[in-house]
Amino acid sequence: ENNLKENLNIVIDLIETLNKSYDLYSVNEEAFILEEPFVRENHNSKSQLKKKKRLKNNSKLSLFSQEEIDQHLRLIPLFTSALSSYSLNILSKKRHMIETPSSLESESSEVPIQSKTLSGNHFTNNRPHEVMITTEDKNYIIPQGSSFLKSDISQIHLLFELRPTDGWDLIIIDPPWENKSAARANTYNFLPKERLKELPVPKMLGDGESYVGVWVTNSQTYQTFVKQSLFPSWGLCHLVTWYWLKVTSKGEVVVPLSSTHRRPYECLIIGSRPSFQKSEHLPKDLVICGVPGSHSRKPPLFDVFTQFLKIQGRGLELFARNLLRGVTSWGNEVLLFQELGKDLSLKSSVKRIRT
């Protein structure tokens, strides 16, 4: 019997979630301010949403295939529900701010912050607080309990030096998919999709209950590739698909749901070994609603997974661009959003004693 739950949605505050990884520092909020949509909805697009047939008839003018349009139409009620939840969340926060008196900032505390010079391309922070490392004349903040390997795919075998004894039970992968908009912007280097099969995912996973989530664009070609080619090559089967719906801080979708050229969401395709296919409790079609950060930073979902699964939370992120408390991260830009000053700042209540 399938125990999958359906039609759930979760609101994620990306700033709050990222700040959970730090005791002494906080993320700079400027990169997460999004007051207006990327594209505004016009009168015609509103009428298209009211009449699904009209949207279907526009398939010849759309960049999406008929199959992609049909899937999108199926998801619209889920996204509408998620937007309602997000709006209620905004109202709740505003009410809480009004009803709760602002507390005085805590007294300044002196904390010894470890400072090290990075030698090599990997590091593990076993200290009780964050550690600052210096490399290439820049300072980076490493959360407590996190590990990283900075390398390209040719050196990914070095990641096994950081592997827990029982392996990782949750792996999140954000591949650098080939796409035209990123190519025009020249924001990152692509990796041909077939090369993803070189990732030694089966050896990374533990022997017990374990899961893999792969972020995918709205390309039906890539989604089919993950489900029918990539997962089988790793000995995995597809379980469920989740959706990250991108919204502004005011609760508007960043791109109209009726757009024929862009989508305001991305997919996380989740798989596991066949032995856990019928025993898991992950919700189906979960919608994660939140404001995106710069460079399409994905919301950290390790805490979301542990709400539904009985796993230890030994997390690994591949093609990572930032670090998280207690998570191992790998990628050639793994420290991109960890720089002191640009991305993170010392909390005003903390007085640093450098050691």
N, C-alpha and C positions, 0 to 999 in steps of 0.2 A: 504494500500500500504506500502511495506517495504522500508524505507528510508536508509537502510544500505549502507555505502560506502565500496568499496572493494579495495584490493591490495595497501594499504598504508603502508609506513614504516617510522619509527622514529629512529633517532640516539640519544642515551642518553650517556652523559658523566657522569658516576656515581660519580666522585669526585666533579664536578661542581654542580650536583644535590643535593648531600648531603651537600655541603657547603652553599647552600641557607638557611639552617636551622640555620646558625650561623652568628652573627655579630662580635663577639670577638674572636672566635676560628676557626680553620680550621682542616679538617680531615688529618691524616697522610697518605701520598700517597703511602707508601711502600706496603700496602696491596692490592693496585690496579694496580701494575706494572705487566703486562703479555706480554712479548715480543715474546714468542714462543708458538705454539700450544701444547696441552697436548699430542696429537698423530698427527704425520705427515702423509700426504697422500702419498701413494706409486704409482708406475706406474700402477699396476693392478687396484687400486681403481679409478684412473682417467678414465680408459677405461670403468669401470662399470658405471660411471656417464654418459658417452656418449651413452651407450647402456642400456636403462632401462630394456630391456628384460633379460639381463644378471643379473641385480640386483634382478629381480623377481625370476629367476632360482636359486639364491643363498639362497632362503628363508629357505631351509632345514638346511643350515649352520648358519643361523642367529638366534640371541636371540629374534628377533621380529616376531610376527605372520604375516601372509600374509596381513591381514587387516591393521596392523601397517605399513607395507612396502608400501602398496598402498597409504595410507594417506601421508607418507613421500615423495613419488614420486610426489604427487600433490603439495606439499609445496616447492619443490626444486626451481621452477621458482621464487617464492616469495622471497626465501632466496637469490637467485642470485641477484635479484633486490636490496634487502636490502644491500648486500655486496657492490654493486656499489655505493649506496648512502653513505655508510660508508667511502669508499675510497675517494669520492669527498669531504666529510666532513674533512678528514685528510688533503687533499691537500689545502682546504680552510683555515684551521687553520694554516698550515705552511706558506702560503702566507701572512696571516694576521700578523703573528709574524715577517716576514721579512719586510713588508711594514710599520708596526707600530713601532715607536721608543719605546724602553723600558722606561717606566715612572719611575721617582724617587719615592721611597717609601714615603708614607705620613708621616708627622711628628708624633712623638710619642704622643699619647693621654692618659690621665689618666681616667680610668673608674672604678667606684666602682662595684665590683663583689660580689653579695650576696653569702654567704657561710652558708650552713645549715647542720645539722646532721639529717639524715632521721630517723624518728620515725614511725614505721608501715611499710606497704608494698605498699603504694600508695602516689602520690605526683602530684601537679599541679603547674606549673610555671606561675603566673600571672604578673610577673615583666616585664619591657620593654626590658630586655636583658636576656642572659643566666644566669642560677643559678648553682652554684657548690654545690653538696650535698656529704656528707661523710657517708658511710656505710661499715661495715666490713673492716675498715682501708683503704678503697680506695676512691678516689675522682672521681665523675662522673659529667658530664656536661649535664644539662637539657635545651633544647632549649626553647626560649620564646614561650608561648602559648601552650606548650605540657603538656600532662598528662600521667601518667602510673600507672599500677597496676602490681606488680610482684607477681605472684602466679601460682599454677597449676590449672587444670580444676575444682578441688573440691571447689575452692574459687572464681570462675569466677562471682558469683552473686554479689560480692563486686564491680564489674565494673560498676554497675548501679549507684553507688554514683558519678561517673564521667560522666554519660550520660547527653548530652545536653537536654534541655527541649523538643526540637523537634526531638530528636533521632539523630542517625548518618545516613547520606545519602549515604555514601560510605564506605564499609567494605572490606578490603583486608585480606585474610587468607592464611597463609603459613604453612599448617599442617606438622607435623613431620611424613611423610609417612614411612611405613616400606619398606626398600629396602636393598639388600644384600651388596652393596658397602659401605653404611653408617654403616651397622652392622659390617663389617670387620674393618672399621676405628674407630668404637666406638665413633662417633662424636656427637651423640645426642640420647635421649631416644625417642622411637617410641610411637605412640598412635594408637591403633586399629581403623580402619576407621569407624566402626559403632559408636564409641564413639563420633565422630564429630557431630553426631546428637544431642548430649547433649548440644552443644553450643546454647544459647538462642538467636539466630540470629533474629528471627521474632520480639522479644521484643526490640532488639537493634536498629532496623531500624526505621526511622521516618515514619509517615503516608503518606507523599508525595512521590515524585519521589526519588527512592533510588536503589542502586545497590550493588551487592556482587561479588567479584572476588576471585577465589580460585586457588592458584598455585598448579600445578599437575606435577608429573614426566611424562615420556613418556610411562608409563604403560597404555595400553588400558583398563585394568581392573579398574584402579583408575579413568580414565577419564569417563568411562561409569558409575561408581558408583556416581560421582559428578553430572552428568547430569540426570541420571535416578532414583537415590535413595536419595542422600543427598539434592539436591535442592528441590525436591518435599516434603521432610520431613520438610523443612522450608517454604513451600508455594511459592517457586520460580520456574521459568522456565528458561531454558538455552537460552541465546541470541546469543552470539558470543564467539569465542575463539581467543585469541591473543597469540603471540609467542615471547619469548625472545631468540634471537639468540646470542650466546656467541662468541665473537671474541677477537683476540689479539689487542694490540695497533697499530699493523701494518695492521690490516684488514683481517687477516686470521681466519677462523673458528677454534675453539679450538679442534674440532674433525672433521675429514673428513665427508662430507655429505653422502659419500658412505659407511661409516662404518657399519658393520653388527652387532656390539656389543654395540655401544654407539651413542648417539645423541648430537649434539652441541646446543640444545635448550630445553626449558621447556615451558609449556603451562599455560596460565591464562584463566580459564573458567569463563565466566561472566554471571550472571543471575540477574533477577529482578522479581518483582511481575507480574503476568499475565496482570494486568491493564496497565503496561508500555511496554508490549512486542512489540507493533507495533508503538509506538510513539517516540522511542528513536533514536538516531543518531550515535550510536557507529559504527566505521568501522569494517568490517568483515575481519578476517585474518590479522589483523595489526601485523607487524613484528617490534619488538623493538630491535635494534642492539646496543650492547655495550660490554665493557670489564667487566668481572665478578670480584667481589672482593673475598676475602678469605671466606671460608666456604659457598660458593655459595650464597652470599648476593644478594638478588633480587633488581632490580632497583626500586626506589620509583616512583609510577605511579599516585599519586594523582593529580599532575599538568597536566598529560596527559589526565586524565578523564575530567577535567574541560575545556579542549579545545573543547570537543565534546558535553558536557552535560550542561544543565542549572540547576546545583545544587549548593548548598551553600558551598560545600567542607568541611562539617563536617565529618572528616575522622577518622576511627578506624582501627587499624591493630591488628590482632590476631595472636598469636605465634610470636610476634615481637622480634627482637634481637637488635634493635636500635630505637632511638627516632627521630621524625621529628617535625619541627615547626608547631604548630597548630593542631597536630594530637594526638589522644589518642592511647596508645599502651598497649597491654597486653601480658604476657607470663612469663614463669619461668626463661627466660634468657633475659628479656627485656632491661637490662643495659649492655649486653655483649660487645657492640661496643661503649660504651659511656665513657670509662675510660680515665681520663686525663693522658697524657703521652703516654700510649699505643695506643690509638685510636685518640685522639684529642690534639691539642697544641694551646696555646695562640698565637694569631697573633703577630708578632714581632713589629707591630706599636702600640700595646696596652700595656700600663703599668698598671698592676693590683693594685688596692687599695682594700685590703680585708676588708669587713665589716661584 
